Amino acid sequence: MLQQKPLISTSFSYETLEETLDVKPKGAQLHIGIPKETAFQENRIALTPDAVSVLVSNGHQVTIEHNAGEAAHFADRDYSEAGARIVYEKEEVFKAPVIIKSAPVVEDDLPYLQFNQMIVSPIHLSVLKAELLQKMMEKRITAISFENLKDDSGNYPIVRGMSEIAGSAVMLIAAQYLSSSNHGKGVLLGGISGIAPTKVIILGAGIVGEYAARAAMALGASVKVFDNSVYKLKRLQNNIGQRLWTSVMEPRMLAKQLKTCEVAVGALSSQTGRTPVVVSEEMVSSMRKGSVIIDVSIDRGGCFETSEITSHESPIFLKYGVIHYCVPNIPSGFARTASQAISNVLMPLLLEAGEEGGFEKLIWHNVHLRSGIYMFKGALTNFYLSERFGIKYTDLNLLIASRR
């Protein structure tokens, strides 16, 4: 007897289904606090009145301490008209969940810090202390550093902006101190027709070196650039668009060129710790009297053996008859321009954080932002800092993934 096969249903439903859209979660209203900086020589402010106006127009709240923008020539009235709330007590500013500082967190700030606060500020490795990090960790702070903050293209926008300012400024500073009234050689930076151009030596072919070279060449000076990275030397020439005299750091060649130059700029950088000293005291002693050394690398120790930190109030000293300018925070001397450069980076970032529903959600979506975070909810997420201070390191990606 034949077995009957089971019936298979062949009926299908072709009814039209309602379209479902991916609805973005509602954005968050940020409350941002900007304290007045008390750090040595810090004249910048992290958000300009125009940036505050944009943030307030987008529904965010901004609280600013009285006279916080005074050193950059931004008045309280400018911020008030932009929609910010002006307060006279530092404690009031630090009640904001998001704090934006143009100087690093210092010990005086610690009593005001709130639990689970977000801080966006520079970090300044050369003066950072383990005790400060420990106190921030105890308060479960999330902290983003200016120095390590990346944009979507993988560049460091705030570092680049400050480097462009410093590079452009060094030639203006050199021109000032070459004059007779400042004990200089009494030569005009660049020179004129019929007179040999001023000779400028630049150590380092990074952004500072590139902008220093641009400014010097625009004034008509003869420029020679040293760097141990041939790639950086090639990149500098390509960016400037013409051939330059370049060399690797060969001590004999460097000493020979320093003997006859009017201006020497130290623009070497170091990703970890101190900048290497490439110009010895003997080389400096052989330089012409009245020539000028500008050591932009001084904030990481300096690349001239004779360099010592100076201030904006007393910017120079003489050694072997050579003028040394070793101010560690050159962009702060051009505070308004520097503030605008920082503000141009932070304002879009804050808007994006608001749209995403807060910084924690933004960190999940924006992978580039993670490089700038050195502390997340009290956990140290920067490997270099953990190695330097012997504090436990936690991988940020694992922390974020575990919170989903």
N, C-alpha and C positions, 0 to 999 in steps of 0.2 A: 504493500500500500504506500502510495506517495505521500511524503510529509508536506504539509502546506507551509509555504514561506511566510514569515511575519510581514505584515503590511508596513511599508515605510511611508510616513507622511511626507508629502511633497508640497504642502501648502506653505506659502511664504507671505509675510506681511510687508507690504511696501508703503506703509503709511508715512507721511512726511513728519519728521521730528522737529521740534522747536530748536532753533539754533542757540547754542550756549556760548557766551563770550567770556574771555579771560578778563575778569574785572580786577583792576589794580586796587590793592588795599588803600584805605583812606590814609592820607599823609598825617604826619605828626606836627604839632606846633612846638617849635624849639624855644627854650628860654636861654638866651646867651648872655653871659656876664663878661665884661672887659674891665679888669682892675687897672689902676694907675701903677706903672712900673717904678720900682724903687731900686732896681739893679743898677750897678755902676755903668754909666755912659749909655744907658738905653733910652733913646729918644723916640723910637718907633711905636706905632699903635697898629694892631693887627687888622682892624676894619676901619675904613674911611667913612665919613658921613654918607657918601653916595651909596656905598655897599650896605650900610645900615638901613637906608631908605628902601632899598630893594627888598631886604629881608623883612622889614616891617610891613611893606606892601603885600608880601606873600603870607602874612598872618603870623610871623614869628615875633617874639618879644626880645628886646635888647636892653640890658641894664649896664650903664657905664659909670665908673667912678668919676667924681668931680676932677676936672683938669687932666684926665687920662691922655688926651690928645694934644695937650698944650705944647709939648716939646716938638711935635711935628706940625705946629701951627694950625691945628684943628681945634676950634673953640667949643665949649659946652653948648653954646647956642646952635652951632652947626649940627651937632648930634641931636639936640632937643627938637630942632625943626625937622630932622629926618625921622623923628618918631621914637627916639630912644628915651629911656627913663634915666635921669641923672640922679645919682645918690652920693652922699657925702661920707658914708661909712663903708669901709672895705668889706666888713662882714655881710652887708646887704648884697654886694656884688657876688660874693661867693655862695650865696643861696641859690644861684642859677645852676641848673643841672649840667650845663655846658659852659666851660670857662675857656676863653681865648686869650692867650698871653703872647706878647712879642719878646719876652725874656724868659729864661728857664724858671721852673718852680724853685723857689729858695726856701730856706728854713722858716723865714717870717711868714710864708704862706701856709705852712702846715696846719696851724691851729684853725684856719678858716676852711680847710678842705672838708667837703661833705662825703658821706659814704656813697659809693657807686657813682661818683662824679666822672664826667668826661672832661679831659684837659687836652687842649691843642696848644703846643708851645715848642720853642727850641729846646735842645737837651744839653748842649755844650759839654761834651765828654771830658774836657780838660779840667773842669771844676766840679764835676758830679761826684757825690759822695754816697757810699753804700747806705748810710743811716737814712738819707733822704728817700731812697728807693724803698727801704723797709717800711718807713712810715706811710708812704703812698700805698704800698701793698696791704698794709693793715686796714686802710680805709677802702679797699677794693676799688681803687681808681682804674679807669681805662684811659690810657695816655697815648697821644699821637705826637711824634716829633716832626718839626719842620724839615730837619736834615734828611730824613728817610722817607718822607712823603712822596709817592710816585703818582704821575698822571696816567692816563690811558695809553700813552705812547711809551711808557716805561722810563720816562725822564724824571728828574727831581726839580719841579718847577720853582719852588721857593729858593732852593740852593742856587739854581741857575740865575734867577732874578737878582739875588744878592751878589753873585759873582760878576754879573754884567755891570752892576753899579760899581763894585770895587775896582774892576778892571778899567772902566772908563774914568773913574775918579783918580787913579794913581798918577796918571799923566798930568792932570790939573794940579795935583799936589806937588809933583816933581817940578813943574814949571814955576810954581810959587817959591819953592825953596832953592831953586837955582839962581834966583835973583840976588843981587848984591846986598839988599836990605835984610836978607835972611841968612847972611854969612855964606851964601852960595858962590859959585864961580863967576856969577854975573853974566851968564850966557842965556840966550833966548832958546827955549826948547823948540827944536826944529830948524832954526837958523833962517837966513834970508838969502837972496840972490848974491852970488859971489863969495859966500862964506860957507865953509864945510858944515854939513848938517850935524846936529847933536847926536851922539852915539848912545843908544839905549840897549841894555842887555836885559832879557826877560828869562827867568828860570821857571820853566813850567809851561806846557802848551795846552793847558785846560781852558776853561771858559774865561777865567781871570786873565790868563796869558793872552788869549785871543783878543779880548776887548782892550787890553792894554796896548797890544800891538796895533790894533785898528786906530786907536786914539793917537798913538805916537806917529804912525805913518801919515795920518791926516794932517798932523802939524808939520810934517816934513822931516822927521827924524830918521836916522839910519837905525834899523831894528835888527837885532840878532837874538834868536830864540834857542834855548837849550832845554832838552828833555830826553830822558832815557827811553821813552816810548816813541819809536819811529812812526807808529800808527797815528799817535796824537799830533806829531809834527806834520805828517801828510794831511791830516784832517784840518789842521789850522790853515795850511796853505790853500786847501780847497775851499774852505769857508771864506777866507779873505779874498780869494780869487786871483792871487798873483804869487810869484815865487819870492820866498824870503830866505835870508841866510839862516840856516838851521844846523844844529849839531847835537850829538848825544853829550852827556855830562863827562867829558874827558878832562880831568883836573888841569893838565898843562894848558890845554886850549882855553879853558874857562879862566884860568889865572891871567893868561895873556890878554884876553878880551877885557877883563875887569880893569886892568892897568890903564886902559885908554878910554874907558867909557865915562860919560857924565851922569848917567842914571842906571841903577841896577834894581830890578824888581824881583822879589822872591814870591813866586806864585805857585809853589809846589803844594800838592795836596797829599793827604794820607787817609786811607779808609779806616785804619785802626791805629789809634795812639798818636805818637809824636811824628812830626815831619822830619825827614833826615836832614842833617846839617851838611850842606854841600860846598859852602864857602867858608874857609878857615879864617882865623884871625890874621894869619900871615898874608892871605890874599887881600883882606880888607886894608891892612897896613900899607900895601903897595898901590892902592887906588889913589887917584889924584885928589888933592885937598879941595874941598868945596863941592865934590861930587855928592850925589844923593842916593842913599839906599832906602827903598820902601819894602818892608818885609810884610807882605799880606798874610804869610803863613804863621805869623806870630801867635795867633790864637791856638795853634797846635805846636808851639815850641819855637817856631822860626827856622829858616834854612840858612841864616847867616850866624856864625859863631858869636859875633859881637852884638847880636840883637838882644834888647831888653824891652819889656812891655812899657809903653808910654800911654798917655791919655789924650783926649781931645783938647783938654785945657793946657797941657804941656806936651805937645806931640813929638818933639825932636830932642836928640842929644848928639853931641859931637864925640867921635872917637877916631883917633889918627887923622883928625881934620876932615873926616867924612861925616856928612849929616845922615843920621839914622832916624827914619820915621817908622815907628813900630806900634801904631794904634791897632788894637785887636778887632775893633768893630767899625770898620770904615763905612759901611752902609748907614750906620746910625748917625754919621755926620751929615748925611743927605736924607734926613728922616722922613720928609714928606714923600719923596720919590720912592724910598724903600717901603713905606707904609702902603702906598698905592700898589706896589708890586706884590706884597704879601696879600693884601685885600683882594686883588684880582684872582688869586688862587683859592683863598678860603671862602669867599662869598658863594661861588658856584657849588663848592663842596657842601656848604651848609644848606643851600637850597635843595640839593640832591638828597641829603640826609633827611630833610623834612618830607620830601616827596615819597621817600621809601618807607617812612614810618619811624625814623630814628636812626642813630648811628649803628646800632647793633644789627639792624636789618640791612643797612647799607654795606656793612662789612661782609655780610653773607654774599651779596650780589657783586660787590666791587673787589675783585681779587687784588688789584694794584694798591688799593688803600691799606691792605694788610701789612705791607712792607714798612709802613710808617708807624705801626702800632708796636710799642715796646713794652706795654703793660695792658693786660686785658682782665678786667674784674679782679684786680689784685694779683694776677699771675704774671711773672716776668716772661715775656715772649721774645726778647732779643738775646740771641745766643752770645754775642760779643759782650754784652753787659753782664750776663751770668758768668762767663769765663773770667771777666775782669774782677768782679766783686765776690765771686764764689757763692752766688745765690742760685737756687734751683731754677732751671730753665723748663718752660712748658711750651710745647708746639702749639702755635695759635690755630692752625688748621684743625687740629684735634679738638681744641676747646670749642671752636665754632660748630664743628660737626656734632659734638656731643650735646649741644644745646638745641638742635633741631628736633 
